[in-house]
């Protein structure tokens, strides 16, 4: 089939949704489909075998499009709408694969051009708006109605997590909704060495956080949790990721908490080195405050075989449980208690890490991702692939 993918974000960036979009585009191309990808104007070019990458024209004055909803992103969505019309006329695809809010304008375009529509839902957009702009709660129901209408009218809904799958089931038939979780990222077989994260750690356990430093990630709580521990109880904490201004803010917080020798903020690092950074840690942290979609880093954390410390929110609990992670309420004191227990008990760390790695191998490997995507597209074309046996995740 000929597939036009609409990815309404800067592409490529090393964060959750663009990574998932790249994996899906490459997997579909490898399965024999003709794939064209349309993204925002920003981002870096990356090789994608079998995928033709197009960008929208740069809207005047729109730069550094942030994560989540913003006025700049809405302007880029409008530019993408018109760019998509041009590609539909020229390319005449069989399927529009629309990521996130692109499904809203892809729906009328699919009817106009006689194509089938795949709604690739990576988040609940109505909830995102309220989280970012609490005063917009009064109009969030409009976005929710649009979401449910898009779920109902799409030929296929791909949900990144069970919470979104459940939301889609309110409007779409079960056989048109397919779960496609993110997967653990695998580094290249040969790669340059990464820096030693254990500098200044001495003989203490090493706790590591990887990801952006937006407020919803809760890294400020993790730093406050470190401050709540006695010096002899603290692990060494390393934070990888974040924009320069966010790194500076969190570094200042660490200094204010008296953690100058305990917390290191390194800023962004290449995704190619992720597995080697994770391998150096004893405890991997995700202090996220809210959300329903599971952060992509969780799957890499699990695959590493290291102990996980995560907040007990739906983003985490739909993938993790007490058998494979230390789950705590999203407060500094509770995170401190989790750190204290994990630092003091090496056997507990080993047991949780082994259980998480076993679950990742079974349900969240790259082969499982490719098989689920093939099975989902078989809804549109029975010849697209033979559905494999369900994994334990889907059989549960």
C-alpha positions as CSV (number, residue, x, y, z in Angstrom):
1,X,0.0,0.0,0.0
2,X,1.0,3.6,-0.4
3,X,1.0,5.4,2.9
4,X,1.2,9.1,3.8
5,X,2.3,9.6,7.4
6,X,1.5,12.9,9.0
7,X,3.8,13.7,12.0
8,X,2.9,17.1,13.6
9,X,6.1,17.7,15.4
10,X,9.7,18.6,14.8
11,X,11.3,15.6,13.2
12,X,13.8,14.1,13.9
13,X,14.4,14.7,17.6
14,X,15.5,12.2,20.2
15,X,12.3,12.0,22.3
16,X,9.3,9.7,22.5
17,X,6.9,10.5,19.6
18,X,9.5,11.3,16.9
19,X,11.3,8.1,17.8
20,X,8.1,6.1,17.6
21,X,7.2,7.7,14.3
22,X,10.6,6.8,12.8
23,X,10.3,3.2,14.0
24,X,6.8,2.9,12.5
25,X,7.8,4.4,9.2
26,X,10.8,2.2,8.8
27,X,8.9,-0.9,9.8
28,X,6.1,-0.2,7.3
29,X,8.6,0.4,4.5
30,X,10.4,-2.8,5.4
31,X,7.1,-4.7,5.1
32,X,6.9,-3.6,1.5
33,X,4.7,-0.5,1.7
34,X,5.5,2.8,0.0
35,X,5.9,5.4,2.7
36,X,6.0,9.2,2.6
37,X,6.4,11.1,5.8
38,X,5.4,14.8,6.3
39,X,6.6,16.6,9.4
40,X,7.2,20.1,10.7
41,X,9.9,22.2,9.3
42,X,12.3,21.8,12.3
43,X,14.4,18.8,13.3
44,X,17.3,17.0,11.8
45,X,17.5,14.7,8.8
46,X,18.1,11.0,9.5
47,X,18.4,8.0,7.2
48,X,15.1,6.1,6.9
49,X,15.4,3.3,4.3
50,X,12.4,3.2,2.0
51,X,10.9,6.4,3.4
52,X,10.5,9.7,1.6
53,X,10.6,12.6,4.1
54,X,8.9,15.9,3.3
55,X,8.7,19.0,5.5
56,X,6.2,21.8,5.7
57,X,7.4,25.3,4.7
58,X,8.6,27.3,7.7
59,X,5.7,29.5,9.0
60,X,6.9,33.1,9.5
61,X,8.2,33.7,13.0
62,X,7.7,30.1,14.2
63,X,10.9,28.6,15.7
64,X,11.7,26.1,18.4
65,X,8.3,24.5,18.5
66,X,7.9,23.1,22.1
67,X,6.6,19.8,23.3
68,X,2.8,19.8,23.7
69,X,0.2,22.3,22.7
70,X,1.2,25.9,21.8
71,X,0.2,28.7,19.5
72,X,3.2,27.9,17.3
73,X,2.3,24.3,17.0
74,X,-1.3,25.2,15.9
75,X,0.2,27.4,13.2
76,X,2.4,24.5,12.1
77,X,-0.7,22.3,12.0
78,X,-2.4,24.7,9.6
79,X,0.7,24.7,7.4
80,X,0.7,20.9,7.5
81,X,-3.0,20.8,6.4
82,X,-2.2,22.6,3.2
83,X,1.1,20.7,2.6
84,X,-0.9,17.4,3.1
85,X,-3.3,18.4,0.4
86,X,-0.5,18.9,-2.1
87,X,1.0,15.5,-1.2
88,X,-2.4,13.8,-1.5
89,X,-2.9,15.2,-5.0
90,X,0.6,14.2,-6.1
91,X,1.1,11.0,-4.2
92,X,-2.5,9.5,-4.2
93,X,-1.9,7.2,-1.2
94,X,-4.1,4.4,-0.1
95,X,-3.8,5.3,3.6
96,X,-3.3,8.4,5.6
97,X,-1.5,7.5,8.9
98,X,-2.1,10.5,11.1
99,X,-0.2,11.0,14.4
100,X,-1.9,12.8,17.3
101,X,-3.9,15.9,16.3
102,X,-3.2,15.4,12.6
103,X,-6.1,13.0,12.6
104,X,-8.5,15.9,13.1
105,X,-7.7,17.4,9.7
106,X,-6.8,14.1,8.1
107,X,-10.3,12.8,8.6
108,X,-12.0,15.2,6.1
109,X,-9.0,14.9,3.7
110,X,-9.4,11.1,3.8
111,X,-13.0,11.4,2.8
112,X,-12.2,14.0,0.1
113,X,-9.5,11.9,-1.5
114,X,-11.0,8.5,-0.9
115,X,-8.2,7.1,1.3
116,X,-8.4,5.1,4.5
117,X,-7.4,6.7,7.8
118,X,-5.2,5.4,10.6
119,X,-5.4,7.5,13.8
120,X,-2.1,6.9,15.7
121,X,-3.0,8.1,19.2
122,X,0.1,8.8,21.4
123,X,-1.8,10.8,24.0
124,X,-5.3,12.0,25.1
125,X,-5.2,15.5,23.6
126,X,-8.1,16.9,25.6
127,X,-6.2,16.0,28.8
128,X,-3.0,17.5,27.6
129,X,-4.7,20.9,27.0
130,X,-6.1,20.9,30.5
131,X,-2.8,20.0,32.0
132,X,-1.0,22.8,30.2
133,X,-3.8,25.4,30.4
134,X,-6.1,24.6,33.4
135,X,-8.3,27.6,32.5
136,X,-9.1,25.9,29.2
137,X,-11.1,23.1,31.0
138,X,-14.3,24.7,29.9
139,X,-13.5,24.1,26.2
140,X,-11.6,20.8,26.6
141,X,-14.9,18.9,26.0
142,X,-14.8,20.2,22.4
143,X,-11.4,18.6,21.8
144,X,-12.7,15.4,23.5
145,X,-15.7,15.3,21.2
146,X,-13.3,15.7,18.2
147,X,-11.1,12.9,19.5
148,X,-14.1,10.5,19.9
149,X,-15.4,11.5,16.5
150,X,-12.0,10.7,15.0
151,X,-11.8,7.4,16.8
152,X,-15.2,6.5,15.5
153,X,-14.6,7.5,11.9
154,X,-11.1,6.1,11.5
155,X,-10.5,2.8,9.7
156,X,-7.8,1.8,12.3
157,X,-6.9,3.3,15.7
158,X,-3.4,2.6,17.0
159,X,-3.1,3.2,20.7
160,X,0.3,3.6,22.4
161,X,-1.0,2.4,25.8
162,X,-4.0,0.7,27.4
163,X,-5.4,3.9,28.8
164,X,-5.7,5.4,25.2
165,X,-7.0,2.0,24.0
166,X,-9.8,2.2,26.6
167,X,-10.7,5.8,25.7
168,X,-10.9,4.8,22.0
169,X,-13.2,1.9,22.8
170,X,-15.9,4.3,23.8
171,X,-16.4,5.1,20.1
172,X,-14.6,2.6,18.0
173,X,-15.2,-1.1,17.5
174,X,-12.7,-3.3,19.3
175,X,-11.5,-5.0,16.1
176,X,-10.4,-1.6,14.8
177,X,-8.3,-0.6,17.9
178,X,-4.8,-2.1,18.1
179,X,-2.3,-1.6,21.0
180,X,1.2,-0.6,19.8
181,X,3.3,0.2,22.9
182,X,6.7,1.8,22.5
183,X,9.8,-0.4,22.8
184,X,13.2,-0.4,24.4
185,X,15.7,1.5,22.4
186,X,18.7,-0.5,21.2
187,X,22.1,1.2,20.8
188,X,24.4,0.4,17.9
189,X,26.5,-2.7,18.1
190,X,29.7,-0.6,17.8
191,X,29.8,2.9,19.2
192,X,32.1,5.4,20.8
193,X,32.5,5.1,24.6
194,X,30.4,7.3,26.9
195,X,31.6,9.2,29.9
196,X,31.9,7.6,33.3
197,X,28.8,8.5,35.3
198,X,30.4,7.2,38.5
199,X,32.8,10.1,38.9
200,X,32.5,11.3,42.4
201,X,30.0,8.5,43.3
202,X,32.7,6.6,45.3
203,X,31.1,3.5,46.6
204,X,27.5,4.8,46.7
205,X,24.8,3.4,44.4
206,X,24.2,5.5,41.3
207,X,20.7,6.7,40.5
208,X,20.0,8.0,37.0
209,X,17.2,9.9,35.3
210,X,17.1,10.3,31.5
211,X,14.6,12.5,29.7
212,X,13.5,16.1,29.3
213,X,13.1,18.4,32.3
214,X,9.6,19.7,31.7
215,X,7.8,20.2,35.0
216,X,5.5,17.2,34.6
217,X,8.6,14.9,34.7
218,X,9.0,15.6,38.4
219,X,12.8,15.8,38.4
220,X,12.5,18.7,40.9
221,X,10.8,16.3,43.3
222,X,13.6,13.8,42.8
223,X,16.1,16.4,43.8
224,X,14.0,17.3,46.8
225,X,13.9,13.6,47.7
226,X,17.7,13.5,47.6
227,X,17.7,16.5,50.1
228,X,15.3,14.6,52.4
229,X,17.8,11.8,52.8
230,X,20.7,11.9,55.3
231,X,24.0,12.3,53.5
232,X,25.0,8.7,54.3
233,X,21.8,7.4,52.7
234,X,22.0,9.3,49.5
235,X,22.9,7.7,46.2
236,X,24.8,9.7,43.6
237,X,22.2,11.2,41.2
238,X,22.9,11.9,37.5
239,X,20.4,13.6,35.3
240,X,20.8,13.3,31.5
241,X,18.7,15.5,29.1
242,X,16.8,18.8,29.2
243,X,17.1,22.1,27.4
244,X,19.8,24.5,28.7
245,X,17.5,26.7,30.7
246,X,15.8,23.8,32.4
247,X,19.2,22.3,33.2
248,X,20.3,25.6,34.8
249,X,17.0,25.8,36.8
250,X,17.5,22.2,38.2
251,X,21.2,22.8,38.9
252,X,20.3,25.9,40.9
253,X,17.7,23.8,42.8
254,X,20.3,21.2,43.6
255,X,22.6,23.9,44.9
256,X,19.9,25.4,47.1
257,X,19.2,22.0,48.6
258,X,22.9,21.6,49.5
259,X,23.5,18.7,47.0
260,X,26.4,20.1,45.1
261,X,28.4,16.9,45.5
262,X,25.5,14.6,45.1
263,X,23.7,15.7,41.9
264,X,25.2,16.0,38.4
265,X,23.1,17.4,35.5
266,X,24.9,16.6,32.2
267,X,22.4,18.0,29.7
268,X,21.5,16.2,26.5
269,X,23.4,13.1,25.3
270,X,23.1,11.0,22.1
271,X,20.5,8.3,22.1
272,X,23.1,6.0,20.7
273,X,24.8,5.8,24.1
274,X,21.6,5.2,26.1
275,X,22.1,1.5,26.8
276,X,25.7,2.2,28.0
277,X,24.6,5.0,30.3
278,X,21.8,2.8,31.8
279,X,24.3,0.0,32.3
280,X,26.3,2.1,34.7
281,X,23.3,2.8,37.0
282,X,22.0,0.9,40.0
283,X,18.6,2.7,40.1
284,X,16.7,4.2,37.2
285,X,14.2,6.9,38.1
286,X,11.0,8.2,36.5
287,X,9.4,10.7,39.0
288,X,6.7,11.8,36.5
289,X,3.8,13.7,38.1
290,X,1.0,13.0,35.7
291,X,0.0,11.5,32.4
292,X,-1.6,8.4,30.9
293,X,0.8,7.4,28.1
294,X,3.8,5.5,29.3
295,X,7.1,7.3,28.7
296,X,9.3,5.6,26.1
297,X,12.3,5.6,28.5
298,X,10.4,3.1,30.8
299,X,10.9,0.3,28.2
300,X,14.6,1.0,27.9
301,X,14.8,1.2,31.7
302,X,13.1,-2.2,31.9
303,X,15.3,-3.9,29.3
304,X,18.5,-2.7,31.1
305,X,17.9,-5.1,34.0
306,X,18.4,-2.3,36.6
307,X,16.0,-1.5,39.4
308,X,13.3,1.1,38.6
309,X,12.0,3.8,40.9
310,X,8.8,5.3,39.5
311,X,5.8,7.2,40.7
312,X,2.6,5.2,41.1
313,X,0.6,7.0,38.4
314,X,-1.3,5.5,35.4
315,X,1.6,6.3,33.0
316,X,3.7,3.8,34.9
317,X,1.3,1.4,36.6
318,X,-0.2,0.2,33.3
319,X,3.2,-1.3,32.5
320,X,4.9,-1.7,35.9
321,X,3.9,-3.2,39.2
322,X,5.4,-4.1,42.5
323,X,7.0,-7.3,41.0
324,X,9.3,-5.4,38.7
325,X,9.6,-1.8,40.1
326,X,9.5,0.3,43.2
327,X,6.3,2.4,42.8
328,X,5.7,5.3,45.2
329,X,3.3,8.2,45.5
330,X,4.4,11.3,43.7
331,X,5.9,13.2,46.6
332,X,9.4,14.0,47.6
333,X,9.1,12.2,50.9
334,X,7.8,9.0,49.2
335,X,10.5,9.1,46.5
336,X,13.1,9.5,49.3
337,X,11.7,6.4,51.0
338,X,12.0,4.5,47.8
339,X,15.6,5.6,47.2
340,X,16.4,4.7,50.8
341,X,15.1,1.2,50.4
342,X,16.7,0.5,47.1
343,X,20.1,1.9,48.1
344,X,20.1,-0.3,51.2
345,X,19.0,-3.5,49.6
346,X,21.1,-4.8,46.7
347,X,19.2,-8.1,46.5
348,X,15.9,-6.1,46.1
349,X,17.5,-4.1,43.3
350,X,18.6,-7.3,41.5
351,X,15.2,-9.0,41.9
352,X,13.3,-6.0,40.5
353,X,15.7,-5.5,37.6
354,X,15.6,-9.1,36.5
355,X,11.8,-9.2,36.6
356,X,11.6,-5.9,34.5
357,X,14.1,-7.2,32.0
358,X,12.1,-10.5,31.6
359,X,8.9,-8.5,31.0
360,X,10.6,-6.2,28.5
361,X,12.0,-9.2,26.5
362,X,8.6,-10.8,26.2
363,X,6.4,-7.7,25.5
364,X,8.4,-4.7,24.5
365,X,11.1,-5.8,22.1
366,X,11.5,-4.4,18.5
367,X,10.2,-7.7,17.0
368,X,7.0,-7.4,19.1
369,X,6.6,-3.8,17.8
370,X,7.0,-4.9,14.2
371,X,4.6,-7.8,14.6
372,X,1.9,-5.7,16.3
373,X,2.2,-3.0,13.5
374,X,1.9,-5.7,10.8
375,X,-1.2,-7.2,12.5
376,X,-2.8,-3.7,12.9
377,X,-2.4,-3.0,9.2
378,X,-3.9,-6.3,8.3
379,X,-7.2,-4.7,9.3
380,X,-6.8,-2.4,6.2
381,X,-5.4,-5.1,3.9
382,X,-5.6,-8.8,4.7
383,X,-2.5,-9.3,2.6
384,X,-0.5,-6.9,4.7
385,X,0.8,-9.7,6.9
386,X,-0.1,-12.8,8.8
387,X,-1.0,-12.0,12.4
388,X,1.5,-13.7,14.8
389,X,0.5,-15.3,18.1
390,X,-0.4,-12.7,20.7
391,X,2.2,-11.8,23.3
392,X,1.5,-12.2,27.0
393,X,0.6,-8.5,27.1
394,X,-2.2,-8.9,24.6
395,X,-3.4,-12.3,25.9
396,X,-3.7,-11.0,29.5
